[in-house]
């Protein structure tokens, strides 16, 4: 739907979206049920085009003032590589406030991305992070410290979006 307000009306039936947040067109929401909102997005958060939010089994909880960049995948379920029967294992993903996840990153089940973290482009996050740190690589490792005071408020509200 080209009109954001109308599209967000329908999106909110299936996921929880906070005030002043924006979920772009071409965001893929997996296994969404209106009575079981597995995906929760806080205030002043942007979910960019091409993002995949996998709410099939576990929950995805995204905080306030979070920027999830284009083509990022967030999974709550995967196959257990040690299982004799290729079983599925799942866990929640928590993304705390003021996190910036750069383009084409992958977040695996059970991960908590701590407040103020930056995840570099193309990273695969397999473990929990520490506050205000920068992570990059496959698997993602601590590559620096974020020195911002985190006083900003994401404010992205297009009238029309295609």
TAWO-V476027 format. One record per pair of residues at least 6 apart in sequence whose ideal C-beta (glycine too) atoms are under 6 Angstrom apart, sorted by the first residue. I is the first residue (numbers start at 0). J is the second residue. D is the distance in whole Angstrom. If there is no record, write none. Layout:
I_J_D / I_J_D
This chain:
0_6_4 / 1_161_6 / 3_160_5 / 10_22_5 / 12_33_5 / 13_31_4 / 13_33_6 / 14_36_6 / 14_38_4 / 15_36_5 / 15_39_4 / 16_40_5 / 17_40_6 / 17_41_4 / 17_42_4 / 18_42_5 / 19_42_6 / 19_43_5 / 20_40_5 / 20_44_4 / 21_45_5 / 21_155_5 / 22_46_5 / 23_47_5 / 23_48_5 / 24_160_6 / 25_48_4 / 25_49_6 / 26_46_5 / 26_50_5 / 27_51_5 / 28_52_5 / 29_53_5 / 29_54_6 / 29_55_5 / 30_55_4 / 37_54_3 / 37_58_5 / 38_52_5 / 38_54_5 / 38_59_5 / 39_60_5 / 40_61_5 / 41_61_6 / 41_62_5 / 41_63_4 / 42_63_5 / 43_63_6 / 43_64_5 / 43_152_5 / 43_153_4 / 44_61_6 / 44_65_4 / 45_66_5 / 45_153_6 / 45_155_5 / 46_67_5 / 47_68_5 / 47_69_5 / 48_69_6 / 49_69_5 / 49_70_4 / 50_67_5 / 50_71_5 / 51_72_4 / 52_59_6 / 52_73_5 / 53_74_5 / 53_75_5 / 55_76_5 / 56_75_6 / 56_76_5 / 56_89_4 / 57_75_3 / 57_89_5 / 57_90_5 / 57_91_4 / 57_108_6 / 58_91_5 / 59_73_6 / 59_92_5 / 60_93_5 / 61_94_5 / 62_94_6 / 62_95_5 / 62_96_4 / 63_96_5 / 64_96_6 / 64_97_5 / 64_152_6 / 64_153_5 / 65_94_6 / 65_98_5 / 66_99_5 / 67_100_5 / 68_100_6 / 68_101_5 / 68_102_4 / 69_102_5 / 70_102_6 / 70_103_5 / 71_100_5 / 71_104_5 / 72_105_5 / 73_92_6 / 73_106_4 / 74_107_6 / 74_108_6 / 75_89_5 / 75_92_6 / 75_108_5 / 76_87_5 / 76_89_4 / 77_108_6 / 78_85_5 / 78_87_6 / 79_86_5 / 79_88_5 / 89_108_6 / 90_108_4 / 90_109_4 / 92_106_6 / 92_110_6 / 93_111_4 / 94_112_5 / 95_113_6 / 95_114_4 / 96_114_5 / 97_114_6 / 97_115_5 / 97_149_4 / 98_112_5 / 98_116_5 / 99_117_5 / 100_118_5 / 101_118_6 / 101_119_6 / 101_120_4 / 102_120_5 / 103_120_6 / 103_121_5 / 104_118_5 / 104_122_5 / 105_123_5 / 106_124_5 / 107_125_5 / 110_124_5 / 111_127_5 / 112_128_5 / 113_128_5 / 113_129_6 / 113_130_4 / 114_130_5 / 115_130_6 / 115_131_4 / 115_145_6 / 115_149_5 / 116_128_5 / 116_132_6 / 117_133_5 / 117_145_6 / 118_134_5 / 119_135_3 / 122_135_5 / 122_136_6 / 122_139_4 / 123_137_5 / 123_138_5 / 124_139_5 / 125_138_4 / 128_134_6 / 131_145_5 / 132_141_5 / 132_144_6 / 133_142_5 / 133_143_4 / 133_145_6 / 134_141_6 / 135_142_5
